[in-house]
Amino acid sequence: MEVDGKKVPMNDYVRRVFESVIEALVSTLKGVDEDWKELKIVIKR
């Protein structure tokens, strides 16, 4: 994960939690294939 172009350090546990939560959210969206390969999220505020 990057914030303002800087990598945010994460240990393996935190990285896996982020991945699992995001994958679970995406899997509930209509129109998303079950076998998707890559996900890109950009949030600007």
Biopython code that builds the backbone (N, CA, C, O; Angstrom):
import numpy as np
from Bio.PDB.StructureBuilder import StructureBuilder

atoms = [
    (1, "MET", "N", (0.851, -1.156, 0.000)),
    (1, "MET", "CA", (0.000, 0.000, 0.000)),
    (1, "MET", "C", (0.903, 1.226, 0.000)),
    (1, "MET", "O", (1.950, 1.255, 0.647)),
    (2, "GLU", "N", (0.468, 2.232, -0.742)),
    (2, "GLU", "CA", (1.177, 3.509, -0.780)),
    (2, "GLU", "C", (0.225, 4.627, -0.384)),
    (2, "GLU", "O", (-0.950, 4.622, -0.751)),
    (3, "VAL", "N", (0.746, 5.573, 0.362)),
    (3, "VAL", "CA", (-0.008, 6.775, 0.717)),
    (3, "VAL", "C", (0.842, 7.965, 0.296)),
    (3, "VAL", "O", (1.971, 8.129, 0.761)),
    (4, "ASP", "N", (0.298, 8.786, -0.577)),
    (4, "ASP", "CA", (1.015, 9.936, -1.132)),
    (4, "ASP", "C", (2.365, 9.530, -1.711)),
    (4, "ASP", "O", (3.361, 10.235, -1.549)),
    (5, "GLY", "N", (2.384, 8.369, -2.396)),
    (5, "GLY", "CA", (3.590, 7.908, -3.064)),
    (5, "GLY", "C", (4.603, 7.213, -2.176)),
    (5, "GLY", "O", (5.648, 6.779, -2.662)),
    (6, "LYS", "N", (4.321, 7.095, -0.884)),
    (6, "LYS", "CA", (5.250, 6.440, 0.041)),
    (6, "LYS", "C", (4.687, 5.088, 0.451)),
    (6, "LYS", "O", (3.525, 4.982, 0.843)),
    (7, "LYS", "N", (5.527, 4.046, 0.357)),
    (7, "LYS", "CA", (5.103, 2.715, 0.777)),
    (7, "LYS", "C", (4.875, 2.698, 2.281)),
    (7, "LYS", "O", (5.678, 3.222, 3.053)),
    (8, "VAL", "N", (3.776, 2.092, 2.679)),
    (8, "VAL", "CA", (3.462, 1.942, 4.097)),
    (8, "VAL", "C", (3.966, 0.562, 4.529)),
    (8, "VAL", "O", (3.512, -0.455, 4.005)),
    (9, "PRO", "N", (4.897, 0.523, 5.477)),
    (9, "PRO", "CA", (5.411, -0.777, 5.903)),
    (9, "PRO", "C", (4.344, -1.576, 6.643)),
    (9, "PRO", "O", (3.618, -1.040, 7.480)),
    (10, "MET", "N", (4.260, -2.876, 6.318)),
    (10, "MET", "CA", (3.296, -3.768, 6.964)),
    (10, "MET", "C", (3.964, -5.111, 7.189)),
    (10, "MET", "O", (4.717, -5.597, 6.345)),
    (11, "ASN", "N", (3.679, -5.696, 8.326)),
    (11, "ASN", "CA", (4.161, -7.061, 8.525)),
    (11, "ASN", "C", (3.223, -8.016, 7.787)),
    (11, "ASN", "O", (2.180, -7.601, 7.282)),
    (12, "ASP", "N", (3.597, -9.285, 7.727)),
    (12, "ASP", "CA", (2.807, -10.261, 6.968)),
    (12, "ASP", "C", (1.374, -10.378, 7.475)),
    (12, "ASP", "O", (0.442, -10.511, 6.681)),
    (13, "TYR", "N", (1.195, -10.330, 8.789)),
    (13, "TYR", "CA", (-0.154, -10.468, 9.352)),
    (13, "TYR", "C", (-1.052, -9.323, 8.887)),
    (13, "TYR", "O", (-2.168, -9.562, 8.425)),
    (14, "VAL", "N", (-0.581, -8.099, 9.004)),
    (14, "VAL", "CA", (-1.382, -6.930, 8.608)),
    (14, "VAL", "C", (-1.667, -6.966, 7.112)),
    (14, "VAL", "O", (-2.778, -6.655, 6.684)),
    (15, "ARG", "N", (-0.669, -7.346, 6.313)),
    (15, "ARG", "CA", (-0.863, -7.439, 4.864)),
    (15, "ARG", "C", (-1.939, -8.464, 4.526)),
    (15, "ARG", "O", (-2.791, -8.213, 3.673)),
    (16, "ARG", "N", (-1.904, -9.614, 5.189)),
    (16, "ARG", "CA", (-2.910, -10.652, 4.928)),
    (16, "ARG", "C", (-4.303, -10.198, 5.356)),
    (16, "ARG", "O", (-5.284, -10.512, 4.681)),
    (17, "VAL", "N", (-4.408, -9.467, 6.464)),
    (17, "VAL", "CA", (-5.710, -8.954, 6.907)),
    (17, "VAL", "C", (-6.266, -7.987, 5.868)),
    (17, "VAL", "O", (-7.431, -8.092, 5.486)),
    (18, "PHE", "N", (-5.443, -7.045, 5.406)),
    (18, "PHE", "CA", (-5.883, -6.110, 4.369)),
    (18, "PHE", "C", (-6.354, -6.863, 3.131)),
    (18, "PHE", "O", (-7.431, -6.585, 2.603)),
    (19, "GLU", "N", (-5.547, -7.816, 2.669)),
    (19, "GLU", "CA", (-5.904, -8.581, 1.475)),
    (19, "GLU", "C", (-7.214, -9.329, 1.658)),
    (19, "GLU", "O", (-8.069, -9.307, 0.772)),
    (20, "SER", "N", (-7.378, -9.985, 2.788)),
    (20, "SER", "CA", (-8.588, -10.782, 3.032)),
    (20, "SER", "C", (-9.836, -9.913, 3.077)),
    (20, "SER", "O", (-10.866, -10.267, 2.503)),
    (21, "VAL", "N", (-9.746, -8.784, 3.756)),
    (21, "VAL", "CA", (-10.909, -7.895, 3.873)),
    (21, "VAL", "C", (-11.287, -7.334, 2.506)),
    (21, "VAL", "O", (-12.462, -7.327, 2.142)),
    (22, "ILE", "N", (-10.302, -6.868, 1.752)),
    (22, "ILE", "CA", (-10.588, -6.292, 0.438)),
    (22, "ILE", "C", (-11.122, -7.358, -0.515)),
    (22, "ILE", "O", (-12.072, -7.104, -1.255)),
    (23, "GLU", "N", (-10.518, -8.551, -0.505)),
    (23, "GLU", "CA", (-11.016, -9.634, -1.361)),
    (23, "GLU", "C", (-12.458, -9.992, -1.010)),
    (23, "GLU", "O", (-13.266, -10.238, -1.905)),
    (24, "ALA", "N", (-12.787, -10.023, 0.271)),
    (24, "ALA", "CA", (-14.154, -10.345, 0.687)),
    (24, "ALA", "C", (-15.132, -9.279, 0.200)),
    (24, "ALA", "O", (-16.215, -9.609, -0.282)),
    (25, "LEU", "N", (-14.764, -8.017, 0.320)),
    (25, "LEU", "CA", (-15.636, -6.937, -0.146)),
    (25, "LEU", "C", (-15.844, -7.009, -1.655)),
    (25, "LEU", "O", (-16.971, -6.879, -2.133)),
    (26, "VAL", "N", (-14.770, -7.213, -2.404)),
    (26, "VAL", "CA", (-14.861, -7.260, -3.862)),
    (26, "VAL", "C", (-15.691, -8.455, -4.312)),
    (26, "VAL", "O", (-16.435, -8.360, -5.288)),
    (27, "SER", "N", (-15.570, -9.571, -3.614)),
    (27, "SER", "CA", (-16.292, -10.778, -4.027)),
    (27, "SER", "C", (-17.806, -10.614, -3.932)),
    (27, "SER", "O", (-18.541, -11.381, -4.554)),
    (28, "THR", "N", (-18.288, -9.637, -3.173)),
    (28, "THR", "CA", (-19.726, -9.425, -3.038)),
    (28, "THR", "C", (-20.289, -8.496, -4.115)),
    (28, "THR", "O", (-21.506, -8.343, -4.222)),
    (29, "LEU", "N", (-19.423, -7.878, -4.907)),
    (29, "LEU", "CA", (-19.876, -6.917, -5.908)),
    (29, "LEU", "C", (-20.407, -7.618, -7.148)),
    (29, "LEU", "O", (-19.807, -8.572, -7.643)),
    (30, "LYS", "N", (-21.534, -7.136, -7.639)),
    (30, "LYS", "CA", (-22.094, -7.675, -8.882)),
    (30, "LYS", "C", (-21.182, -7.292, -10.038)),
    (30, "LYS", "O", (-20.622, -6.196, -10.068)),
    (31, "GLY", "N", (-21.041, -8.206, -10.984)),
    (31, "GLY", "CA", (-20.251, -7.930, -12.176)),
    (31, "GLY", "C", (-18.774, -8.239, -12.043)),
    (31, "GLY", "O", (-18.023, -8.066, -13.003)),
    (32, "VAL", "N", (-18.337, -8.694, -10.879)),
    (32, "VAL", "CA", (-16.931, -9.053, -10.687)),
    (32, "VAL", "C", (-16.809, -10.566, -10.818)),
    (32, "VAL", "O", (-17.445, -11.315, -10.076)),
    (33, "ASP", "N", (-15.987, -11.010, -11.765)),
    (33, "ASP", "CA", (-15.778, -12.443, -11.964)),
    (33, "ASP", "C", (-15.085, -13.056, -10.752)),
    (33, "ASP", "O", (-14.264, -12.407, -10.105)),
    (34, "GLU", "N", (-15.420, -14.307, -10.451)),
    (34, "GLU", "CA", (-14.802, -14.998, -9.324)),
    (34, "GLU", "C", (-13.302, -15.190, -9.515)),
    (34, "GLU", "O", (-12.555, -15.265, -8.539)),
    (35, "ASP", "N", (-12.862, -15.268, -10.758)),
    (35, "ASP", "CA", (-11.445, -15.539, -11.019)),
    (35, "ASP", "C", (-10.661, -14.281, -11.409)),
    (35, "ASP", "O", (-9.733, -14.354, -12.214)),
    (36, "TRP", "N", (-11.034, -13.123, -10.837)),
    (36, "TRP", "CA", (-10.318, -11.894, -11.149)),
    (36, "TRP", "C", (-8.856, -12.049, -10.733)),
    (36, "TRP", "O", (-8.535, -12.803, -9.814)),
    (37, "LYS", "N", (-7.980, -11.323, -11.423)),
    (37, "LYS", "CA", (-6.536, -11.476, -11.218)),
    (37, "LYS", "C", (-5.893, -10.289, -10.502)),
    (37, "LYS", "O", (-4.943, -10.468, -9.739)),
    (38, "GLU", "N", (-6.397, -9.092, -10.739)),
    (38, "GLU", "CA", (-5.742, -7.910, -10.190)),
    (38, "GLU", "C", (-6.792, -6.881, -9.800)),
    (38, "GLU", "O", (-7.828, -6.758, -10.453)),
    (39, "LEU", "N", (-6.519, -6.153, -8.745)),
    (39, "LEU", "CA", (-7.425, -5.119, -8.256)),
    (39, "LEU", "C", (-6.617, -3.856, -8.005)),
    (39, "LEU", "O", (-5.550, -3.905, -7.392)),
    (40, "LYS", "N", (-7.122, -2.734, -8.476)),
    (40, "LYS", "CA", (-6.465, -1.458, -8.233)),
    (40, "LYS", "C", (-7.485, -0.525, -7.609)),
    (40, "LYS", "O", (-8.574, -0.332, -8.150)),
    (41, "ILE", "N", (-7.131, 0.050, -6.477)),
    (41, "ILE", "CA", (-8.002, 0.998, -5.789)),
    (41, "ILE", "C", (-7.238, 2.307, -5.639)),
    (41, "ILE", "O", (-6.110, 2.322, -5.146)),
    (42, "VAL", "N", (-7.850, 3.396, -6.063)),
    (42, "VAL", "CA", (-7.266, 4.720, -5.891)),
    (42, "VAL", "C", (-8.289, 5.558, -5.148)),
    (42, "VAL", "O", (-9.432, 5.685, -5.585)),
    (43, "ILE", "N", (-7.882, 6.123, -4.035)),
    (43, "ILE", "CA", (-8.767, 6.987, -3.254)),
    (43, "ILE", "C", (-8.118, 8.363, -3.184)),
    (43, "ILE", "O", (-6.985, 8.502, -2.723)),
    (44, "LYS", "N", (-8.833, 9.364, -3.639)),
    (44, "LYS", "CA", (-8.326, 10.738, -3.584)),
    (44, "LYS", "C", (-9.247, 11.548, -2.697)),
    (44, "LYS", "O", (-10.469, 11.406, -2.748)),
    (45, "ARG", "N", (-8.661, 12.376, -1.906)),
    (45, "ARG", "CA", (-9.477, 13.256, -1.072)),
    (45, "ARG", "C", (-8.856, 14.618, -0.952)),
    (45, "ARG", "O", (-9.408, 15.492, -0.284)),
]
sb = StructureBuilder()
sb.init_structure("model")
sb.init_model(0)
sb.init_chain("A")
sb.init_seg("    ")
for serial, (resi, resn, name, xyz) in enumerate(atoms, 1):
    if name == "N":
        sb.init_residue(resn, " ", resi, " ")
    sb.init_atom(name, np.array(xyz, "f"), 0.0, 1.0, " ", f" {name:<3s}", serial, name[0])
structure = sb.get_structure()
